[in-house]
C-alpha cells in the first residue's frame, strides 16, 4: 500500500491518500472574526479546493469530524453544511471544545474516497 502526502504546511500535510481514501487534516477559516456560518462556508470552500487538488470532490466525502467552540451556533453551521453538501451528506460528529485558538469557532476534518 502506498501513501501519498500533499499540500504541505509547516506542521502537517493537508491531504494524505492511502488505500483509496483521502484524509484531510483540520481546517479552520481564514477570517476567524466572522460568524459561525461564514467560517463554515470559508472552511468548506477550502476543503473543496484541497479535495480537488487530491483528485476527488465533495460528493465523495464519507465522514467528517467537526469541532466547535459554541454549540448554540450549530444551526448556522448546519445551514452552511447542508447548502454545501446537498444530497451528498457524509456521516458526521460535532464535538464541543473549549478553544480552537485564534478566534476560530469551528475546525473541520474530513475523509473522502479518491475520485
Secondary structure, 3 states (H helix, E strand, C coil): CCEEEEEECCCCEEEEEECCEEEEEEECCCCCCCCHHHHHHHHHHHHHHHHHHCCCCHHHEEEEEEEECCHHHHHHHHHHHHHHHCCCCCEEEEEECCCCCCCCCEEEEEEEECC
